[in-house]
Amino acid sequence: MGMRRTKREIPFRKIIPNMITCGNVLCGMLSVVLSFHEHFALAGWLILAAVFFDFMDGKVARSLGGSSAFGMELDSLADVVSFGVAPAMVVYGAALHGFFGITGALAAAFFALCGALRLARFNVTHAPAGSFQGLPIPAGGLFLVSFVMGGVLLPPALFVAVVVGTGVLMVSNVPYGNLKKVRKGNVSRSKGAILSLFLLGLVVIFREKAPLLAIGIYVVSGFFRFDWGRWLSKKEEESPASEEKR
C-alpha cells in the first residue's frame, strides 16, 4: 500500500515577497556579469537596484503577513550575492585588479567573507527592535560600488584600505541605525521632509556622486551612534518592533 502524499499549497502572500527577493538575486548576478565585461559603473547601479528589492521584500512581507523562515533564509543568501560577492567583483575589476600581486583579490575576498560572517551573526543574535550591530551588508556593498558609480577611483592602496575597513565595520560592534523599524504613520513629517530635500539636493548638485555622499554619511554616523530610525520616528517609545531580518 503506497504512502499518500499530502500536497501543500503555498499561500500567494508568501510567494510575492520571495519573488521580490529573487529580484535582488537577479540584480546581483547581472552585476557580476557586467563586471566580467568591464561595465563597472552599470554593475554598481544594479547593486543600488538590489537595495531597493532588499528593502521592499520585507515591507511587502509585513503588509501581507507573508513572513516565513524560508523567506528569511532566501533573503540572507540573496544578500551574500548582491551585497557581498557582486560589490567585491565590481571594485576588484574597476580598481584592484593586478594590484601588488593578489593583494587586490584578497582584499575583495575579505570583504565578501566579512559580509557572509555579518549575515550569519545577524541571523542568530539580532534583536529586531534595536540598532544594527555592525554595518549592514547592503550599506557596505553600496558604499564600495558608489565610488565606482560616481567615478571616484582612489589610488589602489587607498582603495584596498577602504575595502578592508568596510569589511571590518560589517563584523564590528559599531551600532548603526535601523531604518526598517520606521513604520507608516510613525514618521515625523518635518524630519522626513528635511531628509528628502537633503537627498534631492545631493542628486541635483552632485548627480552620480550623490549615492557615495549619502551612504558615506550613514557609514560615518555609526561612529557617533546616531540612530536614523529613532530620529525619523514621531514617538520612538511607541515604534513597532521591526521583524526584518537583515
N, C-alpha and C positions, 0 to 999 in steps of 0.2 A: 504494500500500500504506500503510494508516494506521499511525500510531505506536501502539504498545501502551503503555497506561498501567499502571504498577505501583501497586496500591493498598497503601498502608502503614497498618497498624493501629497505633494509639497504645496503648501498654500502659496498663492500668487504673491502675497505681500512679502514673502520671504525670498522669492525669486528676483524681484525687482532690485533690492539693494545689492544682491550678488552680481547682477548684470552690470550695475554701475561700477562695482569693484573690478569687474573684468575690463571695463573701460580704462581703469587705472593701469592694469597689466598691459593692455594693448598700447597705451601711450609709452610705457616704459620700454617695451620690446621694440617699438618703432624708433624710439630714441637711440637704442643700441644699434639698430640697423643703419640709421642716418649717421651715427658716429663712425661706423665702419666705412661709410662712403664719404667721410670728411665733411659732412654738412653739420658742423658742430653747433652753430647758433640755432638752427631749426630744431636740432636734437634737444637743446636746452629749453626751448619754448614748449616742447612736448612734455617736459618734466613739470612745467607750470600747469599745463592742461591736466596732468596726472594729479596734481594737488587739488584741482577742482573736483575731480571724480572722488578723490580720497575724502574730501570734506563732505561731499553730497551723500555718499553711501550711508554714513552714519545718521545724517539728518533724515533721509528717506526711511531708513530702518526704524528710527524712533517714531516718526509720524505715522507709519503704517503698522507699528507694533510687530515688525518682522525681524527683530534682532535674533541671532542664533549663534550657537557655538561654532557651527560651520562657517558662518559669515565672518566671525572674528578671526578664525584661522586663515581663511582665504585672504582677508584684509592684510594680515601680517605678511603672508607670502607675497602679496602684490607689492607691499611697501619695500620688501627686500629688493625686488626687481627694479621698481620705478625710482626709488629714492636712495638705494644703496649701489647696485650694480650699474644702472644706467648713468647716473651722475659721475661715477668713477670712470666710466668709459669716455664720457664727454671731456672731462678735464684732462684725462690721460692723453687722448688723441689731440686735443687742442693745444696743450701747453707742456705736458710732461713726457711725451714720447721721446725715448732715447736720452733722457736726462741722466747723466752720470751713471751709465750702465743701466741697471734695472731699478735704480732708486725711484724713478718716477712711477714705474709699475708697482713697486712695493708700497709707495705712498697711497696710490689709488686703491690697491687691495686692502690696505689697512683701514681706509675709510669705509669700504664695503663691509669689512669684518666688524668694525665698531657698530655699524648700523644694524647688523644682524644681532649682535650682542645686546644692543639697546632695546630692540624689539622683544627679544627673549626675556630680558629682565622686566620690561614693562608688563608683559603678559602675566607675570606671576607676582608682581609687587605693587602695581599701580593702584592708588586709592582714587576712585573715579572723581570724587568731589574736589580733590586737591590739585596743586600745581604739578606740572610735569617734572620728573626727576631726570635732569639732563636734557640737552637739546633734542626736541622731537626729530625723528629721521626725515619727515617731509621738509622741515625747515632747513635741516642740514644739507640735504640734497639740492634744494632750490638755491641755497646760499652759494654753493660751489658753482652751479651752472649759470647763475646770474652774472658771474664775472664774464663768462663766455658770451652770454646773451647781450651784454652791454658793451662788448668789445674791449673790456678791461683785462688785458692779458698781462699779468705780472711776470717779473723775471722768474724762471723756473724754480730757483732755490726758494724764493719767497712764496711761490705758489705751493710748493711742497709743504712749507710750514703751515700755510693756510689749510691745506687738505688734512694734514695730520692733526692740527689743532682743532679743526671741526670734528674730526673723528673722536678726539679725546673729550670734547664737550658733550658728545652724544652719550658717552658712558660715564660722565661725571655726575656729581650730585648737585650741580648748579640748577636752581629752580627756574622753570620757565612758565609763564602764564598760559592758562588753558582757555583758549577762545571757544572751545566746543562746549563749555559749560554755560555760555551765554544763550539764553532762550528768547524766542519771540515774545514780546510783551514785557520782558525784563531788561530791555536795553535802554540806557539813558539816551534820549533823542538828541540832546545837546552834544553829548560826548560822541555819539555815533556820527552826527553831522560834522563835528570837528575832524574826526578821523577820516571820514570820507572826503572832505575837502582837502585835507592834507595829502592823501593818497592821489587824488586827482591832480593836485598841484605838482606832485612829483612826476606824474606821467606827462603833463603838459610841458614842464620845464626840462626834465631830464630824459624823456622819451624811453629809449630802450635800456637806459641805465636805472630807470625807476625801480624795477624789481630788486636790484642789488642794494639800493639805498633803503628800501622798505624792509627787506628781510635782514639787512645789516643792523638796522635799528632794533629789530626783535632779538637778534643774536646778542647784541650788547646789553639789552635790557635785563637779561638773566643775571648778569653780574650785579645789578642794582636791585635784584629781587622784585622787579616791577611786574605785577600780575595784570595783564591786559584784560583778561576776562573779568576780574573783580572790578577793575576801573570802569569798564563799559556797563556793568550791571547797575540797575537802579538801586536794588536793595540786595547787597551781596549776601546778607544773612538769610534771605529767603530764596536765593538762587537754587533751582533744582539741581540735584546731583547729576553730573554727566555720566552716561554709561558708555561713552565712546571708548574705543579700545586702542587708540593709537598712542 
